[in-house]
Amino acid sequence: MLMSNYCLGKISQSVMMTLRRELFSKILHWPSAAYQNYPTGLIASKFINEANFALSSAAKSAIILVRDSVQTVALCVILVWHNWLLAIVALCLAPVVVKLLRWISQKIKSVMFSSQQNVATLIMRVKETYEAERLIKISGSYDAEKKRFRDVNEQIADLAIRINKISSIGTPATQLIGMTGVAIVLAVALWQTQQGMITLGEFVTFLAAMLLVLQPLKRLAGVNTAIVGMSVAAESIFQTLDEPLESDTGIVELQNVRGAVSFEHVSLRYPNADRDAVSDFTLDVKPGESIALVGLSGSGKTSVVNMLPRFWNPTSGRILIDGTDTKDVTLSSLRSQIAIVSQDVVLFDGTIRENIAYAVPDVSEEALAEAVEAASLKDFIASLPQGLDTPVGEAGSRLSGGQKQRISIARALLRNTPILILDEATSALDSESEAAVKAALDRLMAGRTTFIVAHRLSTIRNASRIVVMSEGVIQEIGTHETLLEKGGAYASLSKLQSL
């Protein structure tokens, strides 16, 4: 028994580890649309709750299922062999038991599915509250957050009670049906005895075998809930595993890219949207040019740059890099030519060194030092007791906005790509931090084809060309001076910001 439990436990943990690894690998290669369909709480629940539930009682359930099924079948054979007529009478109740267990399974399945959704919501509530601790404190919204958590917590508890109530019906109901069968068999057996069709010894043997069947049937009915739970969890996990991966049909490997980029009548419409986010966008960019995309929120600026590394594929039209359609290029070679510095800097819970060298883990100390200096980080890192080996905290919580931004710039400098995307890179910084970051960005942009998404017009005065967008359509193109002289949409935006 000890060895069987150990071996089955080891196998279940091995399978669980494989499931989690496959889930993680799949998620890494999902397209952008899939990330919108699965909230973080639901994904966390699949790793923590469902993957564990799917196999937590697998060993015990497997033992009961195999052992008691064999025992039940063997005893049924004995019943038929001793007296086929009484066996048929007894087995007539089997469809009733099967139908009952099926009804219980369906009820439990629907409740368990709701329970999984609520567990995912609970995880998401905790995550939101943890990340919004300052907003909650300054707003004094403790009671509101407690209520939001309490509502979900109570729903999970109520659903768990419902599952217990439904599953509790199975065992006593099966026993009741079984004892009813015993009573019917006793009546028929007594009649057969009176008629001289069976002897007393045969009757006692048959009755003993029938009573022995009730115990394994009781255990099989009890394991029904665990099997249904595993089924629901497994169904959820495999549904996630079956999500289509990011399409990578390209066969061309981009090499020695100069940085010429052409947008030819490009349009993009997001799934379930009623209009295009970008419509008929046409633009030729020479190597080394800096292109600023400006406009009000929702004008399509970020959508344009997100199509360049194929986070989203154009609905129509095409994008060319050095004359090659990006759809014909492998994703790995395409993205190796592009670096991104955005407003929402992503830092991992590690050291400054690990975050800067994230995309180039085998970087030399000399190259790392050059990137640190070019990103205006040298003095800051020198002031730290642990230097580059200083932990940044979860999501860079131990650093200021400007420090995080400069680490992001150093990371992009190390990659040394010919194409650069700056997505609102300085919009959330104060004037002093912005000046330091802007100096680092100027060094980063030198010699690279750069696309700058900006709300703050003061940051894009020196761009080679400025593209003014509205509702996904290009309104104006020109330099800062020519657009101001034109007195159009850009001049209106400039006046609005001046006010």
Secondary structure, 3 states (H helix, E strand, C coil): CHHHHHHHHHHHHHHHHHHHHHHHHHHHCCCHHHHHHCCHHHHHHHHHHHHHHHHHCHHHHHHHHHHHHHHHHHHHHHHHHHCHHHHHHHHCCHHHHHHHHHHHHHHHHHHHHHHHHHHHHHHHHHHHHHHCHHHHHHHCCHHHHHHHHHHHHHHHHHHHHHHHHHHHHHHHHHHHHHHHHHHHHHHHHHHHHHCCCCCHHHHHHHHHHHHHHHHHHHHHHHCHHHHHHHHHHHHHHHHHHCCCCCCCCCCECCCCCCCCEEEEEEEECCCCCCCCCEEEEEEEECCCCEEEEECCCCCCHHHHHHHCCCCCCCCEEEEEECCEEHHHECHHHHHCCEEEEECCCCCCCCEHHHHHCCCCCCCCHHHHHHHHHHCCCHHHHHCCCCHHHCECCHHHCCCCHHHHHHHHHHHHHHHCCCEEEEECCCCCCCHHHHHHHHHHHHHHHCCCEEEEECCCHHHHCCCCEEEEEECCEEEEEECHHHHHHHCCHHHHHHHHHHC
